[in-house]
Amino acid sequence: MEENIIERLKLTEKEVISIVSEWYQNGMYPDILQNEHGHELCEITQSLWERKISQEIKQLNIKINESK
């Protein structure tokens, strides 16, 4: 099994989140996966995705304001 497949394939954080979420939602994991707060993996990936999008929007706004 390859340990650095993410690096080898040059996957972005968004791509990794999307893949993990899709695998989980399609039943590729036999058990419900939760973090220490009781959040299921689908909730965790949704939160990560929203945070990533928010960061990208902030960066775009900064670039827009700098170009003015």
Backbone torsions as a table, in degrees:
resi	resn	phi	psi	omega
1	MET	NA	137.0	-177.3
2	GLU	-83.4	131.6	-177.1
3	GLU	-84.5	-31.6	-174.5
4	ASN	-112.9	42.7	-176.8
5	ILE	-64.4	-33.0	179.0
6	ILE	-63.6	-45.5	178.7
7	GLU	-68.2	-42.3	-178.3
8	ARG	-61.9	-40.8	-179.9
9	LEU	-85.2	-4.3	179.7
10	LYS	54.8	46.2	179.3
11	LEU	-76.9	141.6	175.4
12	THR	-82.1	166.9	177.9
13	GLU	-60.3	-40.6	179.3
14	LYS	-62.8	-39.4	179.3
15	GLU	-65.8	-40.8	179.4
16	VAL	-64.5	-46.1	178.6
17	ILE	-58.9	-44.3	-179.2
18	SER	-63.1	-44.2	-179.6
19	ILE	-64.0	-48.3	-179.0
20	VAL	-61.6	-43.4	179.7
21	SER	-61.8	-45.5	-179.3
22	GLU	-63.3	-44.3	179.0
23	TRP	-59.7	-44.3	-178.5
24	TYR	-66.0	-46.2	-177.6
25	GLN	-68.0	-24.9	178.6
26	ASN	-92.3	11.0	174.0
27	GLY	77.0	23.1	-179.9
28	MET	-78.8	-9.7	172.2
29	TYR	-108.1	129.8	-175.3
30	PRO	-72.0	-29.3	-176.4
31	ASP	-113.2	162.6	173.6
32	ILE	-75.1	126.0	178.8
33	LEU	-98.5	130.6	-179.2
34	GLN	-134.1	156.0	173.2
35	ASN	-90.7	-174.6	-177.0
36	GLU	-67.1	-14.1	178.7
37	HIS	-96.6	1.9	179.3
38	GLY	85.8	8.1	177.8
39	HIS	-80.5	131.9	177.8
40	GLU	-73.5	159.9	-176.6
41	LEU	-56.8	-37.9	179.6
42	CYS	-63.4	-36.6	177.1
43	GLU	-69.9	-38.2	-179.8
44	ILE	-65.0	-47.5	-178.7
45	THR	-66.2	-35.8	177.1
46	GLN	-62.8	-43.9	178.6
47	SER	-63.4	-43.5	178.0
48	LEU	-62.3	-42.1	-179.7
49	TRP	-62.9	-45.6	-179.8
50	GLU	-63.9	-39.7	177.9
51	ARG	-63.6	-42.9	-179.6
52	LYS	-63.6	-44.4	178.4
53	ILE	-62.8	-42.5	178.6
54	SER	-60.5	-42.0	178.0
55	GLN	-62.7	-41.8	180.0
56	GLU	-65.3	-39.6	178.2
57	ILE	-64.1	-42.9	178.2
58	LYS	-61.1	-42.6	179.4
59	GLN	-64.1	-40.7	177.3
60	LEU	-64.2	-41.1	178.4
61	ASN	-63.6	-38.7	177.0
62	ILE	-62.9	-45.1	179.2
63	LYS	-62.3	-41.0	179.6
64	ILE	-62.9	-46.2	-179.0
65	ASN	-66.3	-34.0	178.8
66	GLU	-69.8	-30.1	-178.0
67	SER	-81.6	-8.4	-179.1
68	LYS	-77.2	NA	NA
